[in-house]
Amino acid sequence: MARVGSGGVGIVALWLRDTKEIRAGNAQLIFDLGVFARAFALFDWQVVLLFLVREVVLNVMVIILHRRDHYMARR
Protein backbone atom coordinates (compact mmCIF):
# COMPACT_ATOMS: atom_id res chain seq x y z
CA MET A 1 0.00 0.00 0.00
CA ALA A 2 1.34 3.40 -0.97
CA ARG A 3 1.52 5.95 1.83
CA VAL A 4 0.89 9.17 -0.03
CA GLY A 5 -1.27 12.24 0.36
CA SER A 6 -2.19 15.27 -1.65
CA GLY A 7 0.01 17.51 0.49
CA GLY A 8 -2.57 20.24 0.92
CA VAL A 9 -3.35 20.64 -2.76
CA GLY A 10 -7.02 20.09 -1.98
CA ILE A 11 -6.97 23.11 0.31
CA VAL A 12 -5.41 25.23 -2.42
CA ALA A 13 -7.98 23.91 -4.90
CA LEU A 14 -10.81 24.94 -2.58
CA TRP A 15 -9.22 28.37 -2.08
CA LEU A 16 -8.98 28.81 -5.87
CA ARG A 17 -12.62 27.79 -6.15
CA ASP A 18 -13.68 30.38 -3.60
CA THR A 19 -11.45 33.26 -4.73
CA LYS A 20 -10.87 32.79 -8.47
CA GLU A 21 -14.00 30.82 -9.49
CA ILE A 22 -11.81 27.92 -10.68
CA ARG A 23 -13.48 24.56 -10.12
CA ALA A 24 -11.70 22.52 -7.45
CA GLY A 25 -11.45 19.44 -9.67
CA ASN A 26 -9.82 21.40 -12.48
CA ALA A 27 -7.22 22.91 -10.13
CA GLN A 28 -6.45 19.48 -8.68
CA LEU A 29 -6.17 17.95 -12.15
CA ILE A 30 -3.69 20.61 -13.31
CA PHE A 31 -1.49 19.98 -10.28
CA ASP A 32 -1.73 16.21 -10.73
CA LEU A 33 -0.69 16.43 -14.38
CA GLY A 34 2.52 18.17 -13.32
CA VAL A 35 3.23 15.54 -10.70
CA PHE A 36 2.61 12.70 -13.14
CA ALA A 37 4.79 14.27 -15.82
CA ARG A 38 7.65 14.15 -13.32
CA ALA A 39 6.72 10.65 -12.10
CA PHE A 40 6.97 9.21 -15.63
CA ALA A 41 10.59 10.38 -15.69
CA LEU A 42 11.40 8.78 -12.33
CA PHE A 43 9.38 5.55 -11.98
CA ASP A 44 8.24 2.49 -13.91
CA TRP A 45 5.63 3.65 -16.44
CA GLN A 46 3.14 0.83 -15.65
CA VAL A 47 2.90 1.84 -11.99
CA VAL A 48 2.58 5.52 -12.87
CA LEU A 49 -0.10 4.72 -15.45
CA LEU A 50 -2.13 2.82 -12.85
CA PHE A 51 -2.05 5.78 -10.47
CA LEU A 52 -2.82 8.13 -13.36
CA VAL A 53 -6.04 6.25 -14.11
CA ARG A 54 -6.98 6.45 -10.44
CA GLU A 55 -6.37 10.20 -10.34
CA VAL A 56 -8.36 10.86 -13.50
CA VAL A 57 -11.36 9.00 -12.05
CA LEU A 58 -11.02 10.85 -8.74
CA ASN A 59 -10.72 14.26 -10.39
CA VAL A 60 -13.67 13.67 -12.70
CA MET A 61 -15.75 12.80 -9.64
CA VAL A 62 -14.62 16.01 -7.91
CA ILE A 63 -15.35 18.07 -11.03
CA ILE A 64 -18.86 16.63 -11.26
CA LEU A 65 -19.81 16.46 -7.58
CA HIS A 66 -17.94 19.26 -5.81
CA ARG A 67 -19.87 22.35 -6.84
CA ARG A 68 -20.77 25.34 -4.74
CA ASP A 69 -24.47 25.08 -5.66
CA HIS A 70 -24.72 21.52 -4.28
CA TYR A 71 -24.60 22.69 -0.66
CA MET A 72 -27.51 23.85 1.47
CA ALA A 73 -25.51 26.04 3.86
CA ARG A 74 -24.32 29.35 2.48
CA ARG A 75 -21.82 31.81 3.92
PDB file of N, CA, C and O in Angstrom:
ATOM      1  N   MET A   1       0.840  -1.174   0.000  1.00  0.00           N
ATOM      2  CA  MET A   1       0.000   0.000   0.000  1.00  0.00           C
ATOM      3  C   MET A   1       0.890   1.244   0.000  1.00  0.00           C
ATOM      4  O   MET A   1       1.827   1.356   0.791  1.00  0.00           O
ATOM      5  N   ALA A   2       0.582   2.156  -0.886  1.00  0.00           N
ATOM      6  CA  ALA A   2       1.341   3.402  -0.965  1.00  0.00           C
ATOM      7  C   ALA A   2       0.890   4.348   0.137  1.00  0.00           C
ATOM      8  O   ALA A   2      -0.304   4.486   0.401  1.00  0.00           O
ATOM      9  N   ARG A   3       1.836   4.983   0.764  1.00  0.00           N
ATOM     10  CA  ARG A   3       1.522   5.953   1.828  1.00  0.00           C
ATOM     11  C   ARG A   3       1.766   7.347   1.281  1.00  0.00           C
ATOM     12  O   ARG A   3       2.834   7.929   1.468  1.00  0.00           O
ATOM     13  N   VAL A   4       0.762   7.868   0.607  1.00  0.00           N
ATOM     14  CA  VAL A   4       0.891   9.172  -0.026  1.00  0.00           C
ATOM     15  C   VAL A   4      -0.319  10.025   0.324  1.00  0.00           C
ATOM     16  O   VAL A   4      -1.354   9.514   0.752  1.00  0.00           O
ATOM     17  N   GLY A   5      -0.174  11.308   0.140  1.00  0.00           N
ATOM     18  CA  GLY A   5      -1.273  12.238   0.357  1.00  0.00           C
ATOM     19  C   GLY A   5      -1.190  13.354  -0.668  1.00  0.00           C
ATOM     20  O   GLY A   5      -0.231  13.443  -1.435  1.00  0.00           O
ATOM     21  N   SER A   6      -2.183  14.186  -0.671  1.00  0.00           N
ATOM     22  CA  SER A   6      -2.191  15.269  -1.648  1.00  0.00           C
ATOM     23  C   SER A   6      -1.372  16.468  -1.192  1.00  0.00           C
ATOM     24  O   SER A   6      -1.184  17.406  -1.967  1.00  0.00           O
ATOM     25  N   GLY A   7      -0.885  16.464   0.033  1.00  0.00           N
ATOM     26  CA  GLY A   7       0.005  17.510   0.495  1.00  0.00           C
ATOM     27  C   GLY A   7      -0.625  18.884   0.580  1.00  0.00           C
ATOM     28  O   GLY A   7       0.076  19.889   0.455  1.00  0.00           O
ATOM     29  N   GLY A   8      -1.905  18.953   0.785  1.00  0.00           N
ATOM     30  CA  GLY A   8      -2.567  20.239   0.920  1.00  0.00           C
ATOM     31  C   GLY A   8      -3.049  20.841  -0.378  1.00  0.00           C
ATOM     32  O   GLY A   8      -3.561  21.961  -0.386  1.00  0.00           O
ATOM     33  N   VAL A   9      -2.898  20.128  -1.470  1.00  0.00           N
ATOM     34  CA  VAL A   9      -3.350  20.640  -2.760  1.00  0.00           C
ATOM     35  C   VAL A   9      -4.863  20.818  -2.761  1.00  0.00           C
ATOM     36  O   VAL A   9      -5.378  21.741  -3.393  1.00  0.00           O
ATOM     37  N   GLY A  10      -5.572  19.953  -2.067  1.00  0.00           N
ATOM     38  CA  GLY A  10      -7.021  20.086  -1.975  1.00  0.00           C
ATOM     39  C   GLY A  10      -7.434  21.397  -1.341  1.00  0.00           C
ATOM     40  O   GLY A  10      -8.423  22.008  -1.748  1.00  0.00           O
ATOM     41  N   ILE A  11      -6.677  21.831  -0.343  1.00  0.00           N
ATOM     42  CA  ILE A  11      -6.973  23.106   0.311  1.00  0.00           C
ATOM     43  C   ILE A  11      -6.761  24.254  -0.667  1.00  0.00           C
ATOM     44  O   ILE A  11      -7.570  25.178  -0.736  1.00  0.00           O
ATOM     45  N   VAL A  12      -5.677  24.191  -1.417  1.00  0.00           N
ATOM     46  CA  VAL A  12      -5.406  25.226  -2.416  1.00  0.00           C
ATOM     47  C   VAL A  12      -6.491  25.210  -3.490  1.00  0.00           C
ATOM     48  O   VAL A  12      -6.932  26.264  -3.949  1.00  0.00           O
ATOM     49  N   ALA A  13      -6.916  24.022  -3.886  1.00  0.00           N
ATOM     50  CA  ALA A  13      -7.975  23.913  -4.897  1.00  0.00           C
ATOM     51  C   ALA A  13      -9.272  24.552  -4.401  1.00  0.00           C
ATOM     52  O   ALA A  13      -9.957  25.240  -5.158  1.00  0.00           O
ATOM     53  N   LEU A  14      -9.605  24.327  -3.138  1.00  0.00           N
ATOM     54  CA  LEU A  14     -10.813  24.943  -2.583  1.00  0.00           C
ATOM     55  C   LEU A  14     -10.664  26.459  -2.479  1.00  0.00           C
ATOM     56  O   LEU A  14     -11.624  27.195  -2.708  1.00  0.00           O
ATOM     57  N   TRP A  15      -9.471  26.922  -2.137  1.00  0.00           N
ATOM     58  CA  TRP A  15      -9.216  28.367  -2.081  1.00  0.00           C
ATOM     59  C   TRP A  15      -9.370  28.985  -3.471  1.00  0.00           C
ATOM     60  O   TRP A  15      -9.972  30.048  -3.615  1.00  0.00           O
ATOM     61  N   LEU A  16      -8.824  28.318  -4.495  1.00  0.00           N
ATOM     62  CA  LEU A  16      -8.975  28.811  -5.865  1.00  0.00           C
ATOM     63  C   LEU A  16     -10.440  28.829  -6.281  1.00  0.00           C
ATOM     64  O   LEU A  16     -10.882  29.741  -6.980  1.00  0.00           O
ATOM     65  N   ARG A  17     -11.185  27.828  -5.853  1.00  0.00           N
ATOM     66  CA  ARG A  17     -12.621  27.791  -6.153  1.00  0.00           C
ATOM     67  C   ARG A  17     -13.334  28.991  -5.553  1.00  0.00           C
ATOM     68  O   ARG A  17     -14.162  29.629  -6.201  1.00  0.00           O
ATOM     69  N   ASP A  18     -12.997  29.287  -4.301  1.00  0.00           N
ATOM     70  CA  ASP A  18     -13.679  30.376  -3.601  1.00  0.00           C
ATOM     71  C   ASP A  18     -13.234  31.761  -4.052  1.00  0.00           C
ATOM     72  O   ASP A  18     -14.042  32.690  -4.061  1.00  0.00           O
ATOM     73  N   THR A  19     -11.968  31.921  -4.425  1.00  0.00           N
ATOM     74  CA  THR A  19     -11.449  33.257  -4.734  1.00  0.00           C
ATOM     75  C   THR A  19     -11.361  33.557  -6.219  1.00  0.00           C
ATOM     76  O   THR A  19     -11.537  34.707  -6.621  1.00  0.00           O
ATOM     77  N   LYS A  20     -11.096  32.564  -7.035  1.00  0.00           N
ATOM     78  CA  LYS A  20     -10.872  32.788  -8.465  1.00  0.00           C
ATOM     79  C   LYS A  20     -11.920  32.133  -9.360  1.00  0.00           C
ATOM     80  O   LYS A  20     -11.818  32.188 -10.585  1.00  0.00           O
ATOM     81  N   GLU A  21     -12.933  31.509  -8.739  1.00  0.00           N
ATOM     82  CA  GLU A  21     -14.001  30.824  -9.488  1.00  0.00           C
ATOM     83  C   GLU A  21     -13.454  29.718 -10.401  1.00  0.00           C
ATOM     84  O   GLU A  21     -14.002  29.455 -11.471  1.00  0.00           O
ATOM     85  N   ILE A  22     -12.369  29.079  -9.961  1.00  0.00           N
ATOM     86  CA  ILE A  22     -11.814  27.919 -10.675  1.00  0.00           C
ATOM     87  C   ILE A  22     -12.351  26.681  -9.979  1.00  0.00           C
ATOM     88  O   ILE A  22     -12.250  26.562  -8.758  1.00  0.00           O
ATOM     89  N   ARG A  23     -12.915  25.770 -10.734  1.00  0.00           N
ATOM     90  CA  ARG A  23     -13.479  24.562 -10.123  1.00  0.00           C
ATOM     91  C   ARG A  23     -12.373  23.762  -9.444  1.00  0.00           C
ATOM     92  O   ARG A  23     -11.271  23.631  -9.975  1.00  0.00           O
ATOM     93  N   ALA A  24     -12.681  23.230  -8.265  1.00  0.00           N
ATOM     94  CA  ALA A  24     -11.697  22.517  -7.451  1.00  0.00           C
ATOM     95  C   ALA A  24     -11.115  21.326  -8.203  1.00  0.00           C
ATOM     96  O   ALA A  24      -9.910  21.083  -8.129  1.00  0.00           O
ATOM     97  N   GLY A  25     -11.934  20.594  -8.913  1.00  0.00           N
ATOM     98  CA  GLY A  25     -11.448  19.436  -9.667  1.00  0.00           C
ATOM     99  C   GLY A  25     -10.488  19.820 -10.766  1.00  0.00           C
ATOM    100  O   GLY A  25      -9.523  19.099 -11.023  1.00  0.00           O
ATOM    101  N   ASN A  26     -10.730  20.940 -11.421  1.00  0.00           N
ATOM    102  CA  ASN A  26      -9.823  21.402 -12.478  1.00  0.00           C
ATOM    103  C   ASN A  26      -8.466  21.798 -11.899  1.00  0.00           C
ATOM    104  O   ASN A  26      -7.426  21.467 -12.468  1.00  0.00           O
ATOM    105  N   ALA A  27      -8.476  22.503 -10.774  1.00  0.00           N
ATOM    106  CA  ALA A  27      -7.220  22.905 -10.134  1.00  0.00           C
ATOM    107  C   ALA A  27      -6.427  21.679  -9.698  1.00  0.00           C
ATOM    108  O   ALA A  27      -5.213  21.619  -9.890  1.00  0.00           O
ATOM    109  N   GLN A  28      -7.107  20.714  -9.116  1.00  0.00           N
ATOM    110  CA  GLN A  28      -6.448  19.479  -8.682  1.00  0.00           C
ATOM    111  C   GLN A  28      -5.874  18.721  -9.876  1.00  0.00           C
ATOM    112  O   GLN A  28      -4.764  18.193  -9.803  1.00  0.00           O
ATOM    113  N   LEU A  29      -6.622  18.666 -10.965  1.00  0.00           N
ATOM    114  CA  LEU A  29      -6.168  17.953 -12.153  1.00  0.00           C
ATOM    115  C   LEU A  29      -4.919  18.596 -12.751  1.00  0.00           C
ATOM    116  O   LEU A  29      -4.006  17.889 -13.177  1.00  0.00           O
ATOM    117  N   ILE A  30      -4.870  19.910 -12.788  1.00  0.00           N
ATOM    118  CA  ILE A  30      -3.689  20.606 -13.314  1.00  0.00           C
ATOM    119  C   ILE A  30      -2.458  20.292 -12.470  1.00  0.00           C
ATOM    120  O   ILE A  30      -1.383  20.023 -13.007  1.00  0.00           O
ATOM    121  N   PHE A  31      -2.614  20.326 -11.162  1.00  0.00           N
ATOM    122  CA  PHE A  31      -1.495  19.979 -10.283  1.00  0.00           C
ATOM    123  C   PHE A  31      -1.062  18.528 -10.503  1.00  0.00           C
ATOM    124  O   PHE A  31       0.129  18.239 -10.618  1.00  0.00           O
ATOM    125  N   ASP A  32      -2.036  17.626 -10.560  1.00  0.00           N
ATOM    126  CA  ASP A  32      -1.727  16.206 -10.732  1.00  0.00           C
ATOM    127  C   ASP A  32      -0.998  15.934 -12.041  1.00  0.00           C
ATOM    128  O   ASP A  32      -0.100  15.094 -12.084  1.00  0.00           O
ATOM    129  N   LEU A  33      -1.369  16.626 -13.095  1.00  0.00           N
ATOM    130  CA  LEU A  33      -0.685  16.428 -14.378  1.00  0.00           C
ATOM    131  C   LEU A  33       0.791  16.778 -14.271  1.00  0.00           C
ATOM    132  O   LEU A  33       1.631  16.096 -14.859  1.00  0.00           O
ATOM    133  N   GLY A  34       1.118  17.824 -13.534  1.00  0.00           N
ATOM    134  CA  GLY A  34       2.520  18.172 -13.317  1.00  0.00           C
ATOM    135  C   GLY A  34       3.268  17.110 -12.530  1.00  0.00           C
ATOM    136  O   GLY A  34       4.410  16.773 -12.846  1.00  0.00           O
ATOM    137  N   VAL A  35       2.613  16.588 -11.504  1.00  0.00           N
ATOM    138  CA  VAL A  35       3.230  15.536 -10.697  1.00  0.00           C
ATOM    139  C   VAL A  35       3.459  14.281 -11.535  1.00  0.00           C
ATOM    140  O   VAL A  35       4.520  13.662 -11.452  1.00  0.00           O
ATOM    141  N   PHE A  36       2.474  13.907 -12.334  1.00  0.00           N
ATOM    142  CA  PHE A  36       2.607  12.702 -13.140  1.00  0.00           C
ATOM    143  C   PHE A  36       3.625  12.860 -14.264  1.00  0.00           C
ATOM    144  O   PHE A  36       4.289  11.891 -14.632  1.00  0.00           O
ATOM    145  N   ALA A  37       3.757  14.042 -14.803  1.00  0.00           N
ATOM    146  CA  ALA A  37       4.786  14.269 -15.820  1.00  0.00           C
ATOM    147  C   ALA A  37       6.163  13.982 -15.225  1.00  0.00           C
ATOM    148  O   ALA A  37       7.012  13.372 -15.875  1.00  0.00           O
ATOM    149  N   ARG A  38       6.375  14.420 -14.000  1.00  0.00           N
ATOM    150  CA  ARG A  38       7.649  14.151 -13.321  1.00  0.00           C
ATOM    151  C   ARG A  38       7.776  12.673 -12.955  1.00  0.00           C
ATOM    152  O   ARG A  38       8.859  12.100 -13.072  1.00  0.00           O
ATOM    153  N   ALA A  39       6.684  12.054 -12.515  1.00  0.00           N
ATOM    154  CA  ALA A  39       6.723  10.647 -12.104  1.00  0.00           C
ATOM    155  C   ALA A  39       7.097   9.733 -13.262  1.00  0.00           C
ATOM    156  O   ALA A  39       7.818   8.754 -13.065  1.00  0.00           O
ATOM    157  N   PHE A  40       6.618  10.037 -14.474  1.00  0.00           N
ATOM    158  CA  PHE A  40       6.965   9.210 -15.626  1.00  0.00           C
ATOM    159  C   PHE A  40       8.474   9.219 -15.877  1.00  0.00           C
ATOM    160  O   PHE A  40       9.022   8.250 -16.400  1.00  0.00           O
ATOM    161  N   ALA A  41       9.135  10.299 -15.509  1.00  0.00           N
ATOM    162  CA  ALA A  41      10.591  10.375 -15.688  1.00  0.00           C
ATOM    163  C   ALA A  41      11.342   9.609 -14.599  1.00  0.00           C
ATOM    164  O   ALA A  41      12.498   9.235 -14.795  1.00  0.00           O
ATOM    165  N   LEU A  42      10.704   9.373 -13.467  1.00  0.00           N
ATOM    166  CA  LEU A  42      11.405   8.778 -12.328  1.00  0.00           C
ATOM    167  C   LEU A  42      11.062   7.327 -12.039  1.00  0.00           C
ATOM    168  O   LEU A  42      11.896   6.599 -11.501  1.00  0.00           O
ATOM    169  N   PHE A  43       9.842   6.879 -12.387  1.00  0.00           N
ATOM    170  CA  PHE A  43       9.381   5.554 -11.977  1.00  0.00           C
ATOM    171  C   PHE A  43       8.953   4.710 -13.175  1.00  0.00           C
ATOM    172  O   PHE A  43       8.849   5.196 -14.301  1.00  0.00           O
ATOM    173  N   ASP A  44       8.709   3.432 -12.895  1.00  0.00           N
ATOM    174  CA  ASP A  44       8.239   2.494 -13.909  1.00  0.00           C
ATOM    175  C   ASP A  44       6.907   2.979 -14.482  1.00  0.00           C
ATOM    176  O   ASP A  44       5.992   3.309 -13.726  1.00  0.00           O
ATOM    177  N   TRP A  45       6.793   3.025 -15.794  1.00  0.00           N
ATOM    178  CA  TRP A  45       5.627   3.646 -16.437  1.00  0.00           C
ATOM    179  C   TRP A  45       4.329   2.908 -16.147  1.00  0.00           C
ATOM    180  O   TRP A  45       3.272   3.538 -16.112  1.00  0.00           O
ATOM    181  N   GLN A  46       4.370   1.570 -15.935  1.00  0.00           N
ATOM    182  CA  GLN A  46       3.138   0.834 -15.654  1.00  0.00           C
ATOM    183  C   GLN A  46       2.539   1.243 -14.309  1.00  0.00           C
ATOM    184  O   GLN A  46       1.322   1.379 -14.185  1.00  0.00           O
ATOM    185  N   VAL A  47       3.381   1.435 -13.317  1.00  0.00           N
ATOM    186  CA  VAL A  47       2.901   1.845 -11.995  1.00  0.00           C
ATOM    187  C   VAL A  47       2.336   3.255 -12.065  1.00  0.00           C
ATOM    188  O   VAL A  47       1.270   3.530 -11.515  1.00  0.00           O
ATOM    189  N   VAL A  48       3.043   4.137 -12.735  1.00  0.00           N
ATOM    190  CA  VAL A  48       2.576   5.520 -12.865  1.00  0.00           C
ATOM    191  C   VAL A  48       1.255   5.558 -13.627  1.00  0.00           C
ATOM    192  O   VAL A  48       0.355   6.315 -13.264  1.00  0.00           O
ATOM    193  N   LEU A  49       1.131   4.761 -14.665  1.00  0.00           N
ATOM    194  CA  LEU A  49      -0.102   4.724 -15.446  1.00  0.00           C
ATOM    195  C   LEU A  49      -1.286   4.261 -14.599  1.00  0.00           C
ATOM    196  O   LEU A  49      -2.388   4.793 -14.734  1.00  0.00           O
ATOM    197  N   LEU A  50      -1.070   3.285 -13.737  1.00  0.00           N
ATOM    198  CA  LEU A  50      -2.126   2.817 -12.849  1.00  0.00           C
ATOM    199  C   LEU A  50      -2.601   3.939 -11.922  1.00  0.00           C
ATOM    200  O   LEU A  50      -3.804   4.134 -11.749  1.00  0.00           O
ATOM    201  N   PHE A  51      -1.671   4.663 -11.337  1.00  0.00           N
ATOM    202  CA  PHE A  51      -2.047   5.778 -10.472  1.00  0.00           C
ATOM    203  C   PHE A  51      -2.660   6.925 -11.267  1.00  0.00           C
ATOM    204  O   PHE A  51      -3.507   7.654 -10.752  1.00  0.00           O
ATOM    205  N   LEU A  52      -2.241   7.088 -12.509  1.00  0.00           N
ATOM    206  CA  LEU A  52      -2.815   8.128 -13.357  1.00  0.00           C
ATOM    207  C   LEU A  52      -4.297   7.863 -13.620  1.00  0.00           C
ATOM    208  O   LEU A  52      -5.115   8.782 -13.571  1.00  0.00           O
ATOM    209  N   VAL A  53      -4.636   6.612 -13.898  1.00  0.00           N
ATOM    210  CA  VAL A  53      -6.041   6.248 -14.113  1.00  0.00           C
ATOM    211  C   VAL A  53      -6.850   6.537 -12.857  1.00  0.00           C
ATOM    212  O   VAL A  53      -7.954   7.076 -12.933  1.00  0.00           O
ATOM    213  N   ARG A  54      -6.298   6.179 -11.701  1.00  0.00           N
ATOM    214  CA  ARG A  54      -6.977   6.453 -10.435  1.00  0.00           C
ATOM    215  C   ARG A  54      -7.213   7.943 -10.238  1.00  0.00           C
ATOM    216  O   ARG A  54      -8.300   8.343  -9.819  1.00  0.00           O
ATOM    217  N   GLU A  55      -6.235   8.757 -10.527  1.00  0.00           N
ATOM    218  CA  GLU A  55      -6.368  10.205 -10.337  1.00  0.00           C
ATOM    219  C   GLU A  55      -7.367  10.821 -11.311  1.00  0.00           C
ATOM    220  O   GLU A  55      -8.108  11.733 -10.946  1.00  0.00           O
ATOM    221  N   VAL A  56      -7.389  10.334 -12.533  1.00  0.00           N
ATOM    222  CA  VAL A  56      -8.356  10.858 -13.500  1.00  0.00           C
ATOM    223  C   VAL A  56      -9.778  10.573 -13.022  1.00  0.00           C
ATOM    224  O   VAL A  56     -10.638  11.452 -13.073  1.00  0.00           O
ATOM    225  N   VAL A  57     -10.025   9.355 -12.562  1.00  0.00           N
ATOM    226  CA  VAL A  57     -11.359   9.005 -12.054  1.00  0.00           C
ATOM    227  C   VAL A  57     -11.708   9.876 -10.849  1.00  0.00           C
ATOM    228  O   VAL A  57     -12.817  10.404 -10.769  1.00  0.00           O
ATOM    229  N   LEU A  58     -10.776  10.031  -9.916  1.00  0.00           N
ATOM    230  CA  LEU A  58     -11.018  10.850  -8.736  1.00  0.00           C
ATOM    231  C   LEU A  58     -11.314  12.299  -9.113  1.00  0.00           C
ATOM    232  O   LEU A  58     -12.252  12.897  -8.585  1.00  0.00           O
ATOM    233  N   ASN A  59     -10.528  12.863 -10.015  1.00  0.00           N
ATOM    234  CA  ASN A  59     -10.717  14.259 -10.394  1.00  0.00           C
ATOM    235  C   ASN A  59     -12.008  14.478 -11.172  1.00  0.00           C
ATOM    236  O   ASN A  59     -12.651  15.517 -11.018  1.00  0.00           O
ATOM    237  N   VAL A  60     -12.392  13.533 -11.992  1.00  0.00           N
ATOM    238  CA  VAL A  60     -13.668  13.666 -12.699  1.00  0.00           C
ATOM    239  C   VAL A  60     -14.815  13.658 -11.692  1.00  0.00           C
ATOM    240  O   VAL A  60     -15.779  14.410 -11.840  1.00  0.00           O
ATOM    241  N   MET A  61     -14.714  12.816 -10.679  1.00  0.00           N
ATOM    242  CA  MET A  61     -15.746  12.800  -9.642  1.00  0.00           C
ATOM    243  C   MET A  61     -15.798  14.135  -8.905  1.00  0.00           C
ATOM    244  O   MET A  61     -16.884  14.636  -8.616  1.00  0.00           O
ATOM    245  N   VAL A  62     -14.648  14.711  -8.599  1.00  0.00           N
ATOM    246  CA  VAL A  62     -14.616  16.006  -7.912  1.00  0.00           C
ATOM    247  C   VAL A  62     -15.196  17.090  -8.814  1.00  0.00           C
ATOM    248  O   VAL A  62     -15.967  17.933  -8.354  1.00  0.00           O
ATOM    249  N   ILE A  63     -14.834  17.073 -10.089  1.00  0.00           N
ATOM    250  CA  ILE A  63     -15.350  18.071 -11.026  1.00  0.00           C
ATOM    251  C   ILE A  63     -16.879  18.003 -11.092  1.00  0.00           C
ATOM    252  O   ILE A  63     -17.551  19.034 -11.106  1.00  0.00           O
ATOM    253  N   ILE A  64     -17.414  16.797 -11.132  1.00  0.00           N
ATOM    254  CA  ILE A  64     -18.861  16.625 -11.263  1.00  0.00           C
ATOM    255  C   ILE A  64     -19.584  16.923  -9.946  1.00  0.00           C
ATOM    256  O   ILE A  64     -20.612  17.601  -9.948  1.00  0.00           O
ATOM    257  N   LEU A  65     -19.065  16.429  -8.838  1.00  0.00           N
ATOM    258  CA  LEU A  65     -19.805  16.459  -7.580  1.00  0.00           C
ATOM    259  C   LEU A  65     -19.511  17.660  -6.694  1.00  0.00           C
ATOM    260  O   LEU A  65     -20.386  18.074  -5.934  1.00  0.00           O
ATOM    261  N   HIS A  66     -18.334  18.227  -6.758  1.00  0.00           N
ATOM    262  CA  HIS A  66     -17.945  19.264  -5.807  1.00  0.00           C
ATOM    263  C   HIS A  66     -18.196  20.644  -6.405  1.00  0.00           C
ATOM    264  O   HIS A  66     -17.294  21.306  -6.917  1.00  0.00           O
ATOM    265  N   ARG A  67     -19.461  21.046  -6.316  1.00  0.00           N
ATOM    266  CA  ARG A  67     -19.866  22.346  -6.843  1.00  0.00           C
ATOM    267  C   ARG A  67     -20.485  23.160  -5.724  1.00  0.00           C
ATOM    268  O   ARG A  67     -21.148  22.622  -4.837  1.00  0.00           O
ATOM    269  N   ARG A  68     -20.264  24.442  -5.777  1.00  0.00           N
ATOM    270  CA  ARG A  68     -20.768  25.336  -4.743  1.00  0.00           C
ATOM    271  C   ARG A  68     -22.295  25.253  -4.612  1.00  0.00           C
ATOM    272  O   ARG A  68     -22.819  25.343  -3.501  1.00  0.00           O
ATOM    273  N   ASP A  69     -23.003  25.085  -5.710  1.00  0.00           N
ATOM    274  CA  ASP A  69     -24.468  25.082  -5.664  1.00  0.00           C
ATOM    275  C   ASP A  69     -25.061  23.762  -5.160  1.00  0.00           C
ATOM    276  O   ASP A  69     -26.282  23.634  -5.081  1.00  0.00           O
ATOM    277  N   HIS A  70     -24.230  22.792  -4.822  1.00  0.00           N
ATOM    278  CA  HIS A  70     -24.717  21.523  -4.284  1.00  0.00           C
ATOM    279  C   HIS A  70     -24.922  21.556  -2.780  1.00  0.00           C
ATOM    280  O   HIS A  70     -25.411  20.579  -2.214  1.00  0.00           O
ATOM    281  N   TYR A  71     -24.566  22.638  -2.119  1.00  0.00           N
ATOM    282  CA  TYR A  71     -24.603  22.691  -0.665  1.00  0.00           C
ATOM    283  C   TYR A  71     -25.761  23.545  -0.200  1.00  0.00           C
ATOM    284  O   TYR A  71     -26.093  24.558  -0.817  1.00  0.00           O
ATOM    285  N   MET A  72     -26.382  23.121   0.909  1.00  0.00           N
ATOM    286  CA  MET A  72     -27.507  23.854   1.468  1.00  0.00           C
ATOM    287  C   MET A  72     -27.035  25.086   2.235  1.00  0.00           C
ATOM    288  O   MET A  72     -27.611  26.164   2.093  1.00  0.00           O
ATOM    289  N   ALA A  73     -25.999  24.933   3.038  1.00  0.00           N
ATOM    290  CA  ALA A  73     -25.514  26.044   3.862  1.00  0.00           C
ATOM    291  C   ALA A  73     -24.753  27.039   2.985  1.00  0.00           C
ATOM    292  O   ALA A  73     -23.960  26.652   2.127  1.00  0.00           O
ATOM    293  N   ARG A  74     -25.002  28.276   3.210  1.00  0.00           N
ATOM    294  CA  ARG A  74     -24.315  29.351   2.482  1.00  0.00           C
ATOM    295  C   ARG A  74     -23.611  30.242   3.485  1.00  0.00           C
ATOM    296  O   ARG A  74     -24.048  30.374   4.628  1.00  0.00           O
ATOM    297  N   ARG A  75     -22.513  30.856   3.050  1.00  0.00           N
ATOM    298  CA  ARG A  75     -21.816  31.805   3.918  1.00  0.00           C
ATOM    299  C   ARG A  75     -22.396  33.176   3.741  1.00  0.00           C
ATOM    300  O   ARG A  75     -21.948  34.124   4.385  1.00  0.00           O
TER     301      ARG A  75
END
